Amino acid sequence: MTPDDALQQFRIFALERALGRQVGSDRLIQAGLDGLVAGVESPSLVTLAGLRRREEPEASEHFDRVLEELGLFVDLPADPRAANWAIAYGMAGRIADGTLDPAVGTHLIWADIADDLDWPEELQPLVACALDLEDWQESWGVGRDVLTGQAVEAAEHLLSRQPPGERND
């Protein structure tokens, strides 16, 4: 595992947790170990990676510290609709900049966000990409890399339409 792979894993777990999914303490501790072995540097990473079974309840707190130290913490608005849009834009930004695998990001938008937002038109290109990437077969005559490129383009398009007050640039 490379440092980038470890950071990707941290981002995915952070997004899953932001979406309300339970990420087990054992997975958070393993992510800490993976990050440590991969060479990711964070003061709290050693503590997270070194937690023992009886200390597992502390994993979430230590994982949050690691996220803060690495600048990966997901801080969401209190309003659920605004929070879902913030997550969608955040994932689109990570797809566009290459820090989130397009198949993973579009799948999370499709499976966890689009329905909560009543399937808005703005997310339809990303949902279509998620379905294509999930169902892709070699017999389609189009490479998976082409579909991945389309997902990146869809993410960039969503970001270009993001209301100015919600942009992070």
PAPA-646368 format. One record per residue (C-alpha): x negated, y negated, z. Coordinates in steps of 0.25 Angstrom, whole numbers, plus 5000, padded with zeros to 4 digits. Each point is the difference from the previous one (the first is absolute). Last residue first. Layout:
<torkols>
<torkol><x>X</x><y>Y</y><z>Z</z></torkol>
...
</torkols>
This chain:
<torkols>
<torkol><x>5049</x><y>4889</y><z>4983</z></torkol>
<torkol><x>5009</x><y>5008</y><z>5010</z></torkol>
<torkol><x>5013</x><y>4997</y><z>4993</z></torkol>
<torkol><x>5013</x><y>4999</y><z>5007</z></torkol>
<torkol><x>5003</x><y>4985</y><z>4999</z></torkol>
<torkol><x>4996</x><y>5001</y><z>4985</z></torkol>
<torkol><x>5011</x><y>5010</y><z>4997</z></torkol>
<torkol><x>4994</x><y>5013</y><z>4994</z></torkol>
<torkol><x>5002</x><y>5000</y><z>4985</z></torkol>
<torkol><x>4985</x><y>5002</y><z>4997</z></torkol>
<torkol><x>4999</x><y>5010</y><z>5011</z></torkol>
<torkol><x>5011</x><y>5009</y><z>4993</z></torkol>
<torkol><x>4992</x><y>4999</y><z>4987</z></torkol>
<torkol><x>4987</x><y>5004</y><z>5006</z></torkol>
<torkol><x>5007</x><y>5012</y><z>5006</z></torkol>
<torkol><x>5006</x><y>5004</y><z>4987</z></torkol>
<torkol><x>4987</x><y>4998</y><z>4993</z></torkol>
<torkol><x>4993</x><y>5009</y><z>5011</z></torkol>
<torkol><x>5011</x><y>5011</y><z>4998</z></torkol>
<torkol><x>4999</x><y>4999</y><z>4985</z></torkol>
<torkol><x>4985</x><y>5003</y><z>5002</z></torkol>
<torkol><x>5003</x><y>5012</y><z>5008</z></torkol>
<torkol><x>5009</x><y>5005</y><z>4989</z></torkol>
<torkol><x>4989</x><y>4998</y><z>4990</z></torkol>
<torkol><x>4991</x><y>5008</y><z>5009</z></torkol>
<torkol><x>5010</x><y>5011</y><z>5001</z></torkol>
<torkol><x>4997</x><y>5002</y><z>4985</z></torkol>
<torkol><x>5012</x><y>5000</y><z>4990</z></torkol>
<torkol><x>5003</x><y>5012</y><z>4992</z></torkol>
<torkol><x>5012</x><y>5004</y><z>5009</z></torkol>
<torkol><x>4994</x><y>5014</y><z>5001</z></torkol>
<torkol><x>4990</x><y>4996</y><z>5010</z></torkol>
<torkol><x>5012</x><y>4998</y><z>5010</z></torkol>
<torkol><x>5003</x><y>4988</y><z>5008</z></torkol>
<torkol><x>5012</x><y>5002</y><z>5010</z></torkol>
<torkol><x>4994</x><y>4992</y><z>5012</z></torkol>
<torkol><x>4993</x><y>4990</y><z>4991</z></torkol>
<torkol><x>5012</x><y>4997</y><z>4991</z></torkol>
<torkol><x>5009</x><y>4999</y><z>5013</z></torkol>
<torkol><x>4991</x><y>4990</y><z>5006</z></torkol>
<torkol><x>4998</x><y>4992</y><z>4987</z></torkol>
<torkol><x>5015</x><y>4999</y><z>4999</z></torkol>
<torkol><x>5001</x><y>4995</y><z>5015</z></torkol>
<torkol><x>4989</x><y>4990</y><z>4997</z></torkol>
<torkol><x>5008</x><y>4995</y><z>4988</z></torkol>
<torkol><x>5013</x><y>5000</y><z>5008</z></torkol>
<torkol><x>4994</x><y>4991</y><z>5011</z></torkol>
<torkol><x>5004</x><y>4987</y><z>4995</z></torkol>
<torkol><x>5014</x><y>5005</y><z>4996</z></torkol>
<torkol><x>5003</x><y>5002</y><z>5015</z></torkol>
<torkol><x>5004</x><y>5014</y><z>5004</z></torkol>
<torkol><x>5009</x><y>4997</y><z>5013</z></torkol>
<torkol><x>4988</x><y>4995</y><z>5008</z></torkol>
<torkol><x>5000</x><y>5012</y><z>5009</z></torkol>
<torkol><x>5000</x><y>5009</y><z>4988</z></torkol>
<torkol><x>4988</x><y>4993</y><z>4993</z></torkol>
<torkol><x>4992</x><y>5001</y><z>5013</z></torkol>
<torkol><x>4997</x><y>5014</y><z>5004</z></torkol>
<torkol><x>5000</x><y>5010</y><z>4989</z></torkol>
<torkol><x>4998</x><y>4990</y><z>4988</z></torkol>
<torkol><x>4990</x><y>4991</y><z>5007</z></torkol>
<torkol><x>4993</x><y>5011</y><z>5006</z></torkol>
<torkol><x>4999</x><y>5008</y><z>4987</z></torkol>
<torkol><x>4995</x><y>4987</y><z>4993</z></torkol>
<torkol><x>4989</x><y>4999</y><z>5010</z></torkol>
<torkol><x>4996</x><y>5015</y><z>5000</z></torkol>
<torkol><x>4999</x><y>5001</y><z>4985</z></torkol>
<torkol><x>4993</x><y>4987</y><z>4999</z></torkol>
<torkol><x>4989</x><y>5004</y><z>5009</z></torkol>
<torkol><x>4998</x><y>4988</y><z>5010</z></torkol>
<torkol><x>4988</x><y>4992</y><z>5000</z></torkol>
<torkol><x>5000</x><y>4997</y><z>4985</z></torkol>
<torkol><x>5003</x><y>4985</y><z>5000</z></torkol>
<torkol><x>5013</x><y>5002</y><z>4994</z></torkol>
<torkol><x>5004</x><y>5012</y><z>5008</z></torkol>
<torkol><x>4996</x><y>4992</y><z>5013</z></torkol>
<torkol><x>5008</x><y>4988</y><z>4995</z></torkol>
<torkol><x>5012</x><y>5009</y><z>4997</z></torkol>
<torkol><x>4999</x><y>5006</y><z>5013</z></torkol>
<torkol><x>5000</x><y>4986</y><z>5007</z></torkol>
<torkol><x>5012</x><y>4995</y><z>4991</z></torkol>
<torkol><x>5008</x><y>5013</y><z>5004</z></torkol>
<torkol><x>4996</x><y>4999</y><z>5015</z></torkol>
<torkol><x>5004</x><y>4985</y><z>5000</z></torkol>
<torkol><x>5013</x><y>5003</y><z>4993</z></torkol>
<torkol><x>5003</x><y>5011</y><z>5010</z></torkol>
<torkol><x>4997</x><y>4990</y><z>5012</z></torkol>
<torkol><x>5009</x><y>4989</y><z>4994</z></torkol>
<torkol><x>5012</x><y>5010</y><z>4999</z></torkol>
<torkol><x>4997</x><y>5005</y><z>5014</z></torkol>
<torkol><x>4999</x><y>4986</y><z>5006</z></torkol>
<torkol><x>4989</x><y>5000</y><z>5011</z></torkol>
<torkol><x>4989</x><y>4996</y><z>4990</z></torkol>
<torkol><x>4989</x><y>5010</y><z>4998</z></torkol>
<torkol><x>4985</x><y>5001</y><z>5005</z></torkol>
<torkol><x>4993</x><y>5011</y><z>4993</z></torkol>
<torkol><x>4986</x><y>5002</y><z>5006</z></torkol>
<torkol><x>4989</x><y>5002</y><z>4990</z></torkol>
<torkol><x>4990</x><y>4989</y><z>5003</z></torkol>
<torkol><x>4990</x><y>5011</y><z>5005</z></torkol>
<torkol><x>5000</x><y>4996</y><z>5014</z></torkol>
<torkol><x>5015</x><y>4999</y><z>5000</z></torkol>
<torkol><x>5002</x><y>5014</y><z>4994</z></torkol>
<torkol><x>4990</x><y>5005</y><z>5010</z></torkol>
<torkol><x>5008</x><y>4994</y><z>5011</z></torkol>
<torkol><x>5013</x><y>5006</y><z>4995</z></torkol>
<torkol><x>4993</x><y>5013</y><z>5000</z></torkol>
<torkol><x>4996</x><y>4999</y><z>5014</z></torkol>
<torkol><x>5014</x><y>4997</y><z>5005</z></torkol>
<torkol><x>5006</x><y>5011</y><z>4991</z></torkol>
<torkol><x>4989</x><y>5010</y><z>5006</z></torkol>
<torkol><x>5003</x><y>4997</y><z>5015</z></torkol>
<torkol><x>5010</x><y>5011</y><z>5001</z></torkol>
<torkol><x>4990</x><y>5010</y><z>4995</z></torkol>
<torkol><x>4991</x><y>4998</y><z>5012</z></torkol>
<torkol><x>5003</x><y>5014</y><z>5006</z></torkol>
<torkol><x>4996</x><y>5006</y><z>4987</z></torkol>
<torkol><x>4987</x><y>4992</y><z>4999</z></torkol>
<torkol><x>4997</x><y>4987</y><z>4994</z></torkol>
<torkol><x>4986</x><y>4999</y><z>4994</z></torkol>
<torkol><x>5005</x><y>4995</y><z>4986</z></torkol>
<torkol><x>5008</x><y>4989</y><z>5006</z></torkol>
<torkol><x>4989</x><y>4995</y><z>5009</z></torkol>
<torkol><x>4990</x><y>5000</y><z>4989</z></torkol>
<torkol><x>5009</x><y>4993</y><z>4991</z></torkol>
<torkol><x>5002</x><y>4989</y><z>5010</z></torkol>
<torkol><x>4987</x><y>4992</y><z>4996</z></torkol>
<torkol><x>5003</x><y>5002</y><z>4985</z></torkol>
<torkol><x>4990</x><y>5004</y><z>4990</z></torkol>
<torkol><x>5004</x><y>5010</y><z>4989</z></torkol>
<torkol><x>4989</x><y>5010</y><z>4997</z></torkol>
<torkol><x>5007</x><y>5012</y><z>4994</z></torkol>
<torkol><x>4998</x><y>5008</y><z>5013</z></torkol>
<torkol><x>5007</x><y>4989</y><z>5008</z></torkol>
<torkol><x>5011</x><y>4998</y><z>4991</z></torkol>
<torkol><x>5003</x><y>5015</y><z>4999</z></torkol>
<torkol><x>4999</x><y>5000</y><z>5016</z></torkol>
<torkol><x>5010</x><y>4989</y><z>5001</z></torkol>
<torkol><x>5009</x><y>5006</y><z>4989</z></torkol>
<torkol><x>5000</x><y>5013</y><z>5009</z></torkol>
<torkol><x>5004</x><y>4991</y><z>5012</z></torkol>
<torkol><x>5011</x><y>4994</y><z>4992</z></torkol>
<torkol><x>5005</x><y>5014</y><z>4995</z></torkol>
<torkol><x>4999</x><y>5006</y><z>5014</z></torkol>
<torkol><x>5008</x><y>4988</y><z>5006</z></torkol>
<torkol><x>5011</x><y>5004</y><z>4990</z></torkol>
<torkol><x>5005</x><y>4990</y><z>4990</z></torkol>
<torkol><x>5015</x><y>4997</y><z>5002</z></torkol>
<torkol><x>5006</x><y>4992</y><z>4989</z></torkol>
<torkol><x>5006</x><y>4987</y><z>5003</z></torkol>
<torkol><x>4996</x><y>4993</y><z>4987</z></torkol>
<torkol><x>4989</x><y>4993</y><z>5007</z></torkol>
<torkol><x>4995</x><y>5013</y><z>5005</z></torkol>
<torkol><x>5000</x><y>5005</y><z>4985</z></torkol>
<torkol><x>4993</x><y>4988</y><z>4996</z></torkol>
<torkol><x>4989</x><y>5001</y><z>5011</z></torkol>
<torkol><x>4998</x><y>5014</y><z>4997</z></torkol>
<torkol><x>4998</x><y>4997</y><z>4985</z></torkol>
<torkol><x>4991</x><y>4989</y><z>5003</z></torkol>
<torkol><x>4991</x><y>5008</y><z>5010</z></torkol>
<torkol><x>4999</x><y>5011</y><z>4989</z></torkol>
<torkol><x>4996</x><y>4990</y><z>4990</z></torkol>
<torkol><x>4989</x><y>4995</y><z>5009</z></torkol>
<torkol><x>4995</x><y>5015</y><z>5002</z></torkol>
<torkol><x>5000</x><y>5001</y><z>4985</z></torkol>
<torkol><x>4992</x><y>4987</y><z>4998</z></torkol>
<torkol><x>4990</x><y>5005</y><z>5010</z></torkol>
<torkol><x>4998</x><y>5012</y><z>4992</z></torkol>
<torkol><x>5005</x><y>5014</y><z>5004</z></torkol>
</torkols>
